[in-house]
Structures are given as C-alpha cells and as structure tokens.
C-alpha cells in the first residue's frame, strides 16, 4: 500500500469514527433525528444519487406523479440517515434498549419457526432486503440471544471494515466474506445454524439469474435458492420497517417459504428466486420510501438490451410499459461452487 493510499484510508477511517462517535454521544432520539437531517441534506447535495433514484422509480412506478416519486426518493435518503443515527448507538445497545426502539411482538412466532427448523434438523435462512433498518434485523436478533452468520462484501478500507464488523458482531454474529463464501454458508446450514442474506442488489451476469422485479427483469442472486434446495433449510423472510406513527421499528416476519423440489434444480432455483423477489417487491410496495432506490438495481441487462442508466429508454406512464420482452433463463448458472 502506498503512503498516499495509506493516508487516504486513515482520513476516511477518522471521518467515519468521528461521525459515529459524535452521533453515539448524543441522546438516541437526537442522533436519529440528526441522521435524518443528514439524509435530507444528502438528497439535495448528490445529483448523481438522485438521478439513479429517479430512474429506478420511473421503472418501478411509471404510473405515479413526478411529485410522488420525489416524495418517495426523499424518504429513501431520510431512511438511510435514520439508520445511520441508529447504527451509531449499536455499541451501547442492550435488549432493554432494543425493546424501546423496536416492536418485537413477532418474535414469539419467530422462535416457534426456529424450533420447528431444529426439529426438522435443518438450518435457517433469513431473507431480507435494503429496506427499513436492515442492519437491525441481524444485530437485534443477536442481541436477543440468536446470533447468525451473514455474507458481506468487505470494505476496501480495512480499518473501516474492522470497525464496522466489530459493531455488527458484538453479540456473536459472524460475517463471511462473499468472495468464495458459499462453502462457509453451506457449512453453517448443515450444522443447523442461521444465515442472514440480502437478495435485492444487482448481480453480475455470472452471479445472477433474471427474474422480474416490478415487472422489469433484474439480475438476482441465485445463492439463497441454491442453498435452500441443497440443504433443505427453512427460509423465512424478515424485514424491520419504520412505523412513523408509533415512532418505532417493527419486526415483520413472514411464514416459511414453501420450497418445491421437482428434480430440475435450475428450474427450482429460478422459481424460488422469483418467489422470494416477489416477497421483497411486496414489502417495497408497502414501504416505498424505505427502500434503497439509489442502488442501480437494474444495471445488469439481458443480452441485447441497453444500459437503463447510461442510455435509458423512454418509459410511458402506464403499468406494464417496460419496453423489452422479459428474458427467460434457459441455461444453468455457470461457475457455481459445489
């Protein structure tokens, strides 16, 4: 590492530590409120992120007004700031504090699902998305006595990575490097453990298959379906959206997803991936201003289609107006690990 890059990493690390430490010293509600304000400031300051969000919202909701799309996009930035303020207090979080900030009435059903999975002798996959307080879904469960493992893309700045990882794993969670992590995830599930997996980000062609997300083909990870089918794991969607009326986060659990084994693994993977993507879409439709619209979810395109961000096609304000035919997955995903 060069002296210049070392200096840049030190400055980045110091900035992150300073921001989180400052917010962490404030009363929790004030830290969250200030985080929301920082999110709103970022909305006005970052034209590039707004442009991505506007494109995504036009793809997903072509039939709503521009004012409504702007309202949703502003909410997206506010939600990110709210989570920043909350994350700054993770280092002092306790189960008692967790009960103050999150509605956990659904935990009883969750414990029952876990016990049923243990009786079945399988692991558990918790599927979530970048919606609400996704960091709280894994951190909160570990604080309540159920740590889990989750794959992450390591941050290039190793100091920031170690710092963030130490917070996420404070109550026994374990992070797994996404690169070459499939064997580690299989090991967790075959030992009866729990994995937390996000499956709403764009994947490179070799890492994903195309399923519809808001009626637009989106390159989506097939890892969740592959793991579930190969280990007979119980798959439970879990989300932690913000309830603005109650001023609390709400743990939202769905019943375990039904998994079909037909003997055709590729088709079973495609079907389960599409089903889980639809579950996520339903949650985004319920809480549209809490999803990560500034991520280029539709960046990878089926063969022959143009980039939707660099050369966006015209989209009319009618449902079902996506201008391309949905891509059908004909071949098995390549480069799968055993």
Secondary structure, 3 states (H helix, E strand, C coil): CCHHHHHHHHHHHHHHHHHHHHHHHCCHHHHHHHHHHHHHHHHHHCHHHHHHHHHHHHHHCCCCCHHHHHHHHHHHHHHHHHHHHHHCCHHHCCHHHHHHHEECCCHHHHHHHHHHHHHHCCCEEEEECCEECHHHHHHHHHHCCCCCEEEECCCCCHHHHHHHHHHHCCCCCEEEECCCCHHHHHHHHHCCCEEEEECCCCCCHHHEEEEEECCEEEEEECHHHHHHHHHCCEEEEEEEEEECCCCEEEEEECCCCCCCCCCCHHHHHHHHHHHHHHHHHHHHHHCHHHECCCCCCCCCCCCCCCCCCCCCCCCCCCCCCCCCCCCCCCCCCCCCCC
